[in-house]
Amino acid sequence: MNFTLMILGMAAVTIFIKAAIFVLGGRVVFPPLLQQALGFVPVTVLTAIIVPMVLAPHGEGLELNWRNPQLIGALAAMLVCAATRRQLLTITVALAVFFGWQLGVIGT
């Protein structure tokens, strides 16, 4: 399949959906249950993107060992987030652990 045509088709569908919601504005009211369900979409999409990158960073199967810096950084992020609930601190510690593990400064 022609990749350019596929990308243009995906862009057209995305623009159509967003334009329809924008044009219809407040005339379309979603039921409360659907509104509540749509609140979980960003978390779900982010999880679907991040988990495969953490568990199989090279795309060749699971790498559940201490040599996987993505996994170690993610575990550090989960621990810091659970302990402090501070986003900036969580990101800072996770990146420091990831790069430290990647460069061999930590864990050698």
C-alpha positions in Angstrom: 0.0 0.0 0.0 1.2 3.5 -0.7 2.3 5.0 2.6 1.6 8.6 1.5 -2.0 7.7 0.7 -2.4 5.9 4.0 -1.1 8.9 6.0 -3.3 11.3 4.0 -6.3 9.1 4.7 -5.6 9.0 8.4 -5.1 12.7 8.5 -8.4 13.2 6.6 -10.3 11.0 9.1 -8.7 12.8 12.1 -9.5 16.3 10.7 -13.1 15.2 9.8 -13.8 14.0 13.3 -12.3 17.0 15.0 -14.0 19.4 12.6 -17.3 17.7 13.2 -17.1 18.1 16.9 -15.9 21.7 16.6 -18.7 22.7 14.2 -21.4 20.9 16.2 -20.1 22.4 19.4 -22.6 22.4 22.3 -25.4 20.9 20.2 -24.0 17.4 20.8 -24.2 16.3 24.4 -22.6 13.1 25.4 -24.2 10.9 28.1 -22.5 11.2 31.5 -21.2 7.6 31.3 -19.5 8.3 27.9 -18.0 11.5 29.2 -16.6 9.6 32.2 -15.2 6.9 29.9 -13.6 9.5 27.6 -11.7 10.8 30.6 -9.7 7.6 30.7 -8.6 7.8 27.0 -5.4 9.8 27.5 -4.1 7.5 30.3 -5.0 4.4 28.3 -3.2 5.7 25.1 -0.1 6.8 27.0 0.0 3.4 28.7 -0.3 1.6 25.4 2.6 3.6 24.0 4.9 3.4 27.0 4.6 -0.2 28.2 5.9 -1.9 25.1 8.8 0.6 25.0 9.7 -0.3 28.6 9.3 -4.0 28.5 10.7 -4.7 24.9 12.8 -1.7 24.1 14.5 -3.4 21.1 11.3 -5.0 19.8 12.7 -8.5 20.0 10.7 -9.8 23.0 10.5 -9.0 26.7 13.7 -7.8 28.4 12.8 -8.3 32.1 16.2 -8.0 33.6 18.4 -5.5 35.3 20.3 -4.6 32.1 17.2 -2.9 30.7 17.6 0.9 31.6 14.0 1.7 30.4 12.6 -0.9 32.9 14.8 0.4 35.8 13.9 4.0 35.0 10.2 3.1 34.9 10.4 1.2 38.2 12.1 4.2 39.8 9.4 6.5 38.4 6.7 4.3 39.9 8.4 4.3 43.3 9.0 8.1 43.4 5.5 8.8 42.2 3.9 6.5 44.7 5.9 8.0 47.5 5.7 11.7 46.7 3.0 12.3 44.1 5.2 15.1 42.6 5.3 15.0 38.8 8.5 17.0 38.3 10.4 15.0 40.9 9.2 11.8 39.4 10.3 12.8 35.9 13.7 14.1 37.1 14.5 11.0 39.2 13.3 8.6 36.4 15.5 10.4 33.8 18.5 10.4 36.1 18.2 6.7 36.8 17.6 5.9 33.2 20.6 7.8 31.9 22.7 6.7 34.8 21.9 3.1 34.1 22.3 3.6 30.3 25.7 5.2 30.6 26.9 2.7 33.3 27.2 5.2 36.1 24.6 3.4 38.2 24.3 -0.4 38.5 27.8 -1.4 37.6 
